[in-house]
Amino acid sequence: MGIGLAAPAAAAHASAQPAAVSGFTLTPRRIGASITVVVALIGAVIGGRALARGVDGAGAANGRRGAIVALVLGPIGLAGGGLVVATANGGLGTGNGLGGGVVAMAVGLIGMTFGGLALVRSRRMG
């Protein structure tokens, strides 16, 4: 009877470990992290373009608009990435989107920085 009780306990312990997922498997959490990275990346690119536009003074209104878009999308990427990182159950390679969440946080922060610098520059010029 001791052997019969030991087998289910060992099976329960084995199932508590997060299973490793292939690097190419798209899990729902990886898809969410990827979408968050794309949003943050769009904010960073638009913020970088707005910062580059503000240098010559031409198109200052477009630079201000791009800065505001970057200041909206950057925090969305930062918060979304933080949410993914905070709710990830396992480490990298478990399919929880932890790597994508960290990348989204970093890129969102870059987008916020570019947007803030572009907005300050557009206020000085215009």
C-alpha positions as CSV (number, residue, x, y, z in Angstrom):
1,M,0.0,0.0,0.0
2,G,2.9,2.3,0.6
3,I,4.1,1.9,-2.9
4,G,0.6,2.7,-4.3
5,L,0.6,6.0,-2.4
6,A,4.1,7.0,-3.4
7,A,3.4,6.8,-7.1
8,P,0.7,9.5,-7.2
9,A,2.8,11.8,-5.0
10,A,5.7,11.5,-7.4
11,A,3.4,12.1,-10.4
12,A,2.0,15.3,-8.7
13,H,5.5,16.6,-8.1
14,A,6.6,16.0,-11.7
15,S,3.5,17.9,-13.0
16,A,4.2,20.9,-10.8
17,Q,7.4,21.7,-12.8
18,P,6.8,24.0,-15.8
19,A,7.5,22.1,-19.0
20,A,10.0,23.5,-21.3
21,V,8.6,24.7,-24.6
22,S,10.3,24.8,-28.0
23,G,11.6,28.1,-29.0
24,F,9.3,28.2,-32.0
25,T,6.1,27.4,-30.2
26,L,3.8,30.4,-29.9
27,T,2.0,30.3,-26.6
28,P,-0.7,32.8,-25.7
29,R,1.7,34.6,-23.3
30,R,4.5,34.7,-26.0
31,I,2.0,36.3,-28.4
32,G,1.0,38.9,-25.8
33,A,4.6,39.7,-25.1
34,S,5.3,40.0,-28.8
35,I,2.4,42.4,-29.3
36,T,3.7,44.5,-26.4
37,V,7.2,44.5,-28.0
38,V,5.8,45.7,-31.3
39,V,3.8,48.5,-29.6
40,A,6.9,49.6,-27.7
41,L,9.0,49.4,-30.9
42,I,6.6,51.5,-32.8
43,G,6.8,54.1,-30.0
44,A,10.6,54.1,-30.1
45,V,10.8,54.4,-33.8
46,I,8.3,57.3,-33.9
47,G,10.1,59.0,-31.0
48,G,13.4,58.6,-32.8
49,R,12.0,60.1,-36.0
50,A,10.5,62.9,-34.0
51,L,13.8,63.6,-32.3
52,A,15.6,63.6,-35.7
53,R,13.0,66.0,-37.2
54,G,13.4,68.5,-34.4
55,V,17.1,69.1,-35.3
56,D,16.6,71.3,-38.4
57,G,13.4,73.0,-37.2
58,A,11.4,71.9,-40.3
59,G,8.2,70.1,-39.5
60,A,8.2,71.1,-35.8
61,A,4.5,70.2,-35.6
62,N,5.2,66.7,-36.9
63,G,8.0,66.3,-34.4
64,R,5.7,67.4,-31.5
65,R,3.0,65.0,-32.7
66,G,5.5,62.1,-33.0
67,A,6.9,62.9,-29.5
68,I,3.4,62.7,-28.0
69,V,2.7,59.4,-29.8
70,A,6.0,58.0,-28.5
71,L,5.1,59.3,-25.0
72,V,1.8,57.3,-25.2
73,L,3.1,54.1,-26.8
74,G,6.3,53.9,-24.7
75,P,4.5,53.6,-21.3
76,I,2.1,51.2,-22.8
77,G,5.0,49.0,-23.8
78,L,6.7,49.5,-20.5
79,A,3.6,48.6,-18.5
80,G,2.6,45.7,-20.7
81,G,6.1,44.3,-20.5
82,G,6.1,44.7,-16.7
83,L,2.8,42.9,-16.5
84,V,4.1,40.0,-18.5
85,V,7.3,39.8,-16.4
86,A,5.3,40.0,-13.1
87,T,2.9,37.2,-14.1
88,A,5.4,34.8,-15.7
89,N,5.4,31.5,-13.8
90,G,8.7,30.2,-15.0
91,G,12.0,31.3,-16.4
92,L,13.2,31.8,-19.9
93,G,12.1,29.0,-22.3
94,T,8.9,28.1,-20.5
95,G,6.6,29.8,-22.9
96,N,5.5,32.5,-20.5
97,G,6.9,35.4,-22.6
98,L,9.5,36.5,-20.0
99,G,12.1,37.4,-22.6
100,G,9.6,39.4,-24.6
101,G,8.4,41.2,-21.5
102,V,11.9,42.3,-20.6
103,V,12.6,43.5,-24.2
104,A,9.2,45.4,-24.2
105,M,10.2,47.1,-21.0
106,A,13.5,48.2,-22.3
107,V,12.2,49.4,-25.7
108,G,9.3,51.2,-24.1
109,L,11.7,53.0,-21.9
110,I,13.8,54.0,-24.9
111,G,10.6,55.2,-26.7
112,M,9.6,57.3,-23.7
113,T,13.1,58.8,-23.6
114,F,13.1,59.7,-27.3
115,G,9.6,61.1,-27.0
116,G,10.5,63.3,-24.0
117,L,13.6,64.6,-25.6
118,A,11.7,65.4,-28.9
119,L,9.0,67.1,-27.0
120,V,11.4,69.3,-25.1
121,R,13.3,70.1,-28.3
122,S,10.0,71.0,-30.2
123,R,8.9,73.3,-27.4
124,R,12.3,75.2,-27.5
125,M,12.1,75.6,-31.3
126,G,8.4,76.3,-31.7
